Each structure stands twice: as C-alpha cells, then as structure tokens.
Amino acid sequence: MTLADPYALLQDVCDREFGFQPLNFSIKPVHVANGLARALTQRSYKTDALARTLRRYVVKQSLGVEQERHPNTEILEKYPDAFEPLRGTAPDPQRLSRLRALALDVLGADGAVFDQEDKSSYTLSNERFVTKDPSDRRAGLFLARLLQAKRQDANDAEQLLLNLLASEGDAWTTLALPLLQFGAVREESADGEAGERAATGDHLFAVAGGRLQSRTLEVLRESYDRLARFERLGGSKLNSLRRLVLFGCFGLHVHTISRWSERNPARPRPPILLDMFDGTVTSVRDASRASLRAAGDAIEFLILDCFKDYVEGVGTSEVELMSALNEQAADEMLVKDFQTYLAGEREAVDALARALVDAAFAKAREHPIGSLVELGRRAGFLSPWANSGRGGKLQKRYTATAEFLEILVAATIEPDDPLEFPEFLDRLKEDLGILVGRPEDDLIIRRNNLSPEQFGPPTSINEEDLRRNVAELRHLLIETGYGKSYADGRTIVTTEPEVLV
C-alpha cells in the first residue's frame, strides 16, 4: 500500500477495524447468508445446473432487453435426470416453463441469482445451495468468526445453523434437489489473499476470561446465542435461518458504528433511535435520521483517524509528505486536494489524511455507510426517511418491522426470564445502543452520543412525540403477542406469552 492508492488503504482499514469490507453497495441479506454458511461449513458447491435452470432469460445490457440464454431444450439435454414427465415420454414444455418461473421466484431471493453459478446466492435452506459468491465482502466470514469464538458458553447459534443447513426436510430443498445433485462439493479454506486480509482483524475476536474482549461483540454473541435458543423452541426451518441472518445484518451495523468508540473510549458512540411510526411524525423521523447520520460520521472519523496514523508513519511535515507523494507518483488531484486543505490552515498530517479519505471514497463511489444502509433497509431496521421524493430514496431512518421487533425481543430476553417493559428498554439501550424516547433518552438524542459529550450539531426533539413513540412500541409488543399488559399498568415482555397466562 502507498499514498498513491488511497482505496487500498481504505480496504486495509476496513479489514483491520471492521473485519469485513462495507464497500459493496449491493450487499444483501442473501449474500450474507451465503457467506456465513460457507464459512461455517467450510464448503461450497457447484450449482451450474440450478443457476442455468433458474435464469432462463438474461438481460442484454447493450439493448436493455431480456434474451433467452438457456432454453428448455438445453436444460433437458444437459440435465435429463432432473425431470420426469407427468405423462408421455418427455416433460411438457409449458409445465417446465412454469416450473422454472416458480423456482426462480422461490429460490432467487433478493434477485441475487445469475446464470454464472459463482456469482449467485440462493434462498438458503440447505448447505448444497452455498456458492463461492464473494458479494458479501467477507461479512459472512466475520459473523462466522463471531459465532465460533472460543468462549466459556456453548456455541448455540453456530450449532443451530449447522444443524439447519444439514437438514433436507423442507420444501425449498426438495424443489431444488434434483438439480443440486449435479453439484460437486468444494472444500473452502481461509488461505491466500482473502485469508491474509481476514487475519488482520484477528484482534477483534480476542478472548479473555471466557469472554470476547470487545464488549460490543460479546453482547452481540450473547444475543445471537439467545436468539438461537428461542428458535430451538419451535421455529420453522426457513424462518429460523432468516431471523438468524437478519440479526446478523443488524449485528454488522451495531459493530461497525460502535467501532470508533471501542478503538478509543474517548470517541463518541451514536445511538440507534427507532421510529415506531410510519414516518409521519416529523420530529421523531428527523431525530432518527440524525442518529443514522451520526453513525455515518462515526465511521468516517474512524477511517480518518486510521489514515492519520498511516500518514504519520510516512512523515509529519509538509515537505516530507509532499516528497513522499512525488516519489510514489501520487495522482495530481490528490496533490491538489492536499494543498487545498493545507491552505485552509490544517496541519500537514490532517490535510493529507483528509485528501486521502476523499480520494478513497471517490474510488468507492459512495460513503461506506451506504453499504450498511442498503443492507439495513433489506433487513427491516431501516426505512425511507420520507414517503416521497428523493429523500425517501437517499435517506433512511431507524425503525423496526413486526418481524424485526420479534427478532429483537428473542435476542434480548431469555425464554424463561421475562422482563418488565422498562427493563426491556434498559437492556436494548445498554446492550445494543437502541433508544425509543423515554425521558432519560432526551439528552442522548440531542447530543447524538451515548457518551456525555456532544457529537455534531444538536438534534431538535419533541418530548411529547418521543413519549408517543415509546407508547407505540409498547402497543406493537402487545399486538404481536410478546407483551402482556396488566391492570396495574405494567407490561411484561416475553418470548413465551403462554407462561404468563
């Protein structure tokens, strides 16, 4: 790595500080699921038969139209053993066409299936669906390492995932098995460049006294295992897999926005303010958006701190740094940006670090928070900031769908240990940094920081609307069956409502 390659520096920072690269703005939960399963099983499969069968039509980019690339005749010729005629001597073409369209809808989750097998990620219901698709940028590997960290407690989430992936007793696997049988297994290892990059994040998973040294990762690991124990009580296979993956997507978000304060406790940690309305309560919507914006700032400032450390290793004066840029044949625009920041009376190290960050983000084409935002939108804890216009497309706010709220409850509360509603909110705040709008949250929301200092511009709040937001969460818990209200005003939150009867 050199000053002439800011994007390589950015990749290195992501590997070391986050354990994955939030630099692909098309990362989807299905990609994370595929990467997680691949890392846990240490296997992938050749799925060309399934990929070609599902993707009968492929968009020709130059014309912007779909063209048939894998007709029925090709599929029947290459994979005759996968199909049996209902009547007669050959499968009916119309029935086969309907089957292929249905299978694409069922197995092509999130539109991540292509006719190139190793660029595809399928609806995950069995390990035979696992491919080499690298689209998760090692996010799945990060989660696998979190679940496999050697702690004194049992690895409930890891074991449940492995058991679910080994099972074939579901409709999705049954549908695909005739085509999956053509797929040869491939052993996966953490060798080569990918392994070397992953190893730079080993410190994130350091264990002492049977606990992960990172409090954020320790809490996420406990929450993951708690969710797994809930799923063992009776969750359906695909729903359990889905919820475990969606919580993993949320865990990636929590870890990444908390990393700056973990690396340096004097740095801010932004809260996660859930907007429990539909975006129509302006004050809550804007405050939630402000907390997400602070999350993006925390990521950017962490990257900037890391770039400063690197620059200081090269030199500290303007003369030294300019000489290094010339020696390494740095881009002319980078040199100009460095000079511009210097003219703004910045210190030389800070000026070059800022210019390098700008160049790295330009190469990435978007801020790293964009990757986490898109993943969160698909996972159900981020929604459009506004219901219309460009604001809804480009800006988001924290929220919780009914499904994601169920995941939060199951990841927070043990099945045999219900909590009163205020205790539940305390645990969300202490463990995950989640706020809803109680009086004790007001100052945190205003300063966008779980620590006492102000982080960025103060956020305007409406106390009355925030209290309504808390009441809305309580109401949703009762509606979904995870909260039970009593005549004395108490609300008990539990994952086993029948126990309270």
NUZA-583306 format. One record per residue (C-alpha): z, y, x; residue in three letters. Coordinates in steps of 0.1 Angstrom, whole numbers, plus 5000, padded with zeros to 4 digits. Example, Ala and Ser with C-alpha at 12.3 -4.5 7.8 and 13.67 -1.06 7.14 Angstrom:
2
507849555123ALA 507149895137SER 
This chain:
501
500050005000MET 499250355012THR 499350704999LEU 495650674992ALA 496350414965ASP 498850554940PRO 498050294914TYR 499050014938ALA 502350204943LEU 502850214906LEU 502249844903GLN 504749774930ASP 507349994913VAL 506849814880CYS 507249474897ASP 510449564915ARG 512149774889GLU 510949614856PHE 509949264866GLY 506549294848PHE 503849554845GLN 503749764813PRO 500349884823LEU 498149694798ASN 498049894766PHE 496749594747SER 499749364753ILE 500549194720LYS 503448964710PRO 501048664711VAL 500348744748HIS 504048754755VAL 504548424736ALA 501748264757ASN 503148384790GLY 506648284781LEU 505647934771ALA 503547894802ARG 506448004824ALA 509047774806LEU 506847464806THR 505047544839GLN 501947414823ARG 498747544807SER 495847364790TYR 492047384790LYS 491247494754THR 487447554756ASP 486847324726ALA 489247524704LEU 488147864717ALA 484447794710ARG 485147644676THR 487147944665LEU 484848204679ARG 481548124663ARG 480548484664TYR 480948724693VAL 480449094692VAL 477549214714LYS 478849534728GLN 475549694735SER 474449664699LEU 477849674682GLY 477049374660VAL 478249014658GLU 475948744671GLN 476348374666GLU 477048224700ARG 478447884691HIS 476647744660PRO 477847444641ASN 475147224658THR 476647304692GLU 480247234681ILE 479246894665LEU 477246804695GLU 479946874721LYS 482946764701TYR 481846494676PRO 485146304678ASP 487046604664ALA 485246594630PHE 484946324603GLU 482546354573PRO 484246364539LEU 481246184525ARG 477946064541GLY 477246024578THR 477746374591ALA 480146674583PRO 478846914557ASP 477747244574PRO 479247464547GLN 482547284549ARG 482547314586LEU 481847684584SER 484747734560ARG 487047524583LEU 486147734613ARG 486748064595ALA 490047944581LEU 491147814615ALA 490348144632LEU 492448334606ASP 495348084611VAL 495248034649LEU 493748364660GLY 496948564657ALA 496648934666ASP 492948904673GLY 493648764708ALA 491148464707VAL 487848484725PHE 485248224734ASP 486548234770GLN 489447994769GLU 491548154797ASP 491348504781LYS 492648374748SER 496148354734SER 496648154702TYR 499248144674THR 501847944694LEU 503247634677SER 502947384705ASN 502647384743GLU 499047254740ARG 498047604729PHE 499147754762VAL 496447914783THR 496148104816LYS 495648434798ASP 497148704821PRO 497148974794SER 500948984792ASP 501149114828ARG 504048874836ARG 506148994806ALA 506448634795GLY 507548524830LEU 510148804830PHE 511648664797LEU 511548304811ALA 513448414841ARG 516048584819LEU 516448274798LEU 516648044829GLN 519148254849ALA 521948024860LYS 525048144841ARG 528147964831GLN 527047944795ASP 524447704781ALA 520747804780ASN 520447784742ASP 517247984739ALA 515447814767GLU 516247464753GLN 515347564718LEU 511947704729LEU 511147394749LEU 512147164720ASN 509947364696LEU 507047364720LEU 507246984725ALA 507146914687SER 503846854669GLU 505246834634GLY 503747144619ASP 500547234600ALA 499147464628TRP 499347204655THR 497946934631THR 495047154623LEU 494147204660ALA 495046874675LEU 491546714671PRO 490246994693LEU 493247024716LEU 492846664726GLN 489946764747PHE 492146994768GLY 493246874802ALA 496746984814VAL 497147204844ARG 500347254864GLU 501347614868GLU 503447744897SER 504648084910ALA 502648064942ASP 500148314956GLY 499948684949GLU 501448664914ALA 504448474928GLY 504948724956GLU 504849014931ARG 507348844908ALA 509648774938ALA 510049154943THR 512049154911GLY 514448874920ASP 517349124923HIS 517149184886LEU 518348834879PHE 521248834904ALA 524248634890VAL 527948684900ALA 530848504884GLY 528648324860GLY 527148644846ARG 524048844853LEU 524949154873GLN 522749374852SER 524749444821ARG 521649514800THR 520149184810LEU 523449004805GLU 523649144769VAL 520049054762LEU 520548704774ARG 523748664753GLU 521848794723SER 518848564729TYR 521148264730ASP 522948384699ARG 519648414680LEU 518748054692ALA 521947914678ARG 521148084645PHE 517647934644GLU 519047584651ARG 520947604618LEU 517747574598GLY 514947804608GLY 511347674603SER 509547594635LYS 506947874635LEU 509348134621ASN 511848044648SER 509248074675LEU 508048404660ARG 511548554659ARG 512448444694LEU 509248614707VAL 509748934687LEU 513248964700PHE 511848914735GLY 509449204729CYS 512449424719PHE 514349304749GLY 511549414772LEU 511749754756HIS 515549784760VAL 515449664796HIS 512749904806THR 514150224791ILE 517650134804SER 516450054840ARG 516850414853TRP 520550424844SER 521050074857GLU 519550164891ARG 521650484892ASN 524550514868PRO 524350894871ALA 520950884854ARG 520550914816PRO 520050624792ARG 518250724760PRO 519450584727PRO 517350394701ILE 517750584668LEU 516550364639LEU 514850554610ASP 515650334580MET 513450544556PHE 509650534554ASP 509150844575GLY 509551084546THR 512951214556VAL 511751464582THR 514951524601SER 515651154607VAL 512051084615ARG 511851364641ASP 515151274657ALA 514050914660SER 510751024676ARG 512751244700ALA 514750944712SER 511550754718LEU 510151044737ARG 513251044758ALA 512650674765ALA 509250764779GLY 510851034801ASP 513350794814ALA 510650554825ILE 508650834841GLU 511650974860PHE 512550634873LEU 508950594887ILE 509150944902LEU 512450854919ASP 510850544934CYS 507750734946PHE 510050994962LYS 511850704981ASP 508450584994TYR 507250935004VAL 510450995023GLU 509650685043GLY 506450855054VAL 507751195061GLY 509751485047THR 507851805058SER 504651945045GLU 503051895079VAL 504051535082GLU 502851445047LEU 499551635049MET 498851455082SER 499551115066ALA 497251205037LEU 494451295061ASN 495050975082GLU 494850755052GLN 491850925037ALA 493551015005ALA 491551134975ASP 490651504977GLU 492051564942MET 495351414952LEU 495551654982VAL 494751944959LYS 497451844934ASP 499951814963PHE 499052164974GLN 499352294938THR 502852154934TYR 503752304968LEU 502652644956ALA 504952604927GLY 507852604952GLU 508552244951ARG 510052054981GLU 507351875000ALA 508651524991VAL 508951614954ASP 505551774954ALA 503751474968LEU 505651224947ALA 504751424916ARG 501051434926ALA 501051054933LEU 502650984899VAL 499951194882ASP 497251014901ALA 498650674893ALA 498950754856PHE 495350874856ALA 494250544870LYS 496250354844ALA 494650584818ARG 497950624799GLU 501650654804HIS 503450324808PRO 505550394776ILE 502250354758GLY 502249974765SER 505749934752LEU 505050144721VAL 502049934711GLU 504049614717LEU 506949754697GLY 504549854668ARG 503249504666ARG 506749354669ALA 508149564640GLY 510549804655PHE 508250104659LEU 506250274632SER 503950574629PRO 505850904632TRP 503951044603ALA 502050874575ASN 498751064580SER 496751234607GLY 496651184644ARG 500451194646GLY 500650854629GLY 498250704654LYS 499550864686LEU 503350904680GLN 505950654668LYS 509550634657ARG 512050354659TYR 512550164627THR 513449804615ALA 511349604591THR 513249354570ALA 512249074594GLU 513249264625PHE 516549354609LEU 517248984603GLU 516548924640ILE 518949204650LEU 521649054628VAL 521148704641ALA 521148824677ALA 524249034672THR 526548814650ILE 527648454656GLU 527148234626PRO 530848164623ASP 532048514632ASP 531148774605PRO 531649144612LEU 532549444591GLU 529749694588PHE 531349954612PRO 531949674638GLU 528349564635PHE 527149914642LEU 529549934671ASP 528149624686ARG 524549744682LEU 525450064700LYS 527449914728GLU 525049624735ASP 521649754727LEU 521950134725GLY 521050134688ILE 522250414666LEU 521750484629VAL 523550814623GLY 527350794620ARG 529451104628PRO 530250964662GLU 526550944669ASP 525751304663ASP 526351434699LEU 524451134714ILE 521451204692ILE 521551574700ARG 521551514738ARG 519251204737ASN 521651024761ASN 524250754757LEU 526050924786SER 527751254783PRO 525051484798GLU 522151644780GLN 518751474786PHE 515851704779GLY 515751964751PRO 518451924724PRO 517451744693THR 517951914660SER 519751694635ILE 520751704598ASN 524151534595GLU 523751464558GLU 520351294563ASP 521851084591LEU 524650964568ARG 522050864542ARG 520250674570ASN 523450474576VAL 523750404538ALA 520150294537GLU 520750034565LEU 523849904546ARG 521849884514HIS 519049684532LEU 521549444546LEU 522949374512ILE 519449334497GLU 518349084524THR 521548884519GLY 523048954553TYR 525649194539GLY 528249144512LYS 529849444495SER 533449424482TYR 535249634456ALA 537449794482ASP 534349954498GLY 534049704527ARG 530749554537THR 530749224557ILE 527649144578VAL 527048774584THR 524248524591THR 525848274567GLU 526448454534PRO 527448134516GLU 530548114538VAL 531848434522LEU 531548304487VAL 
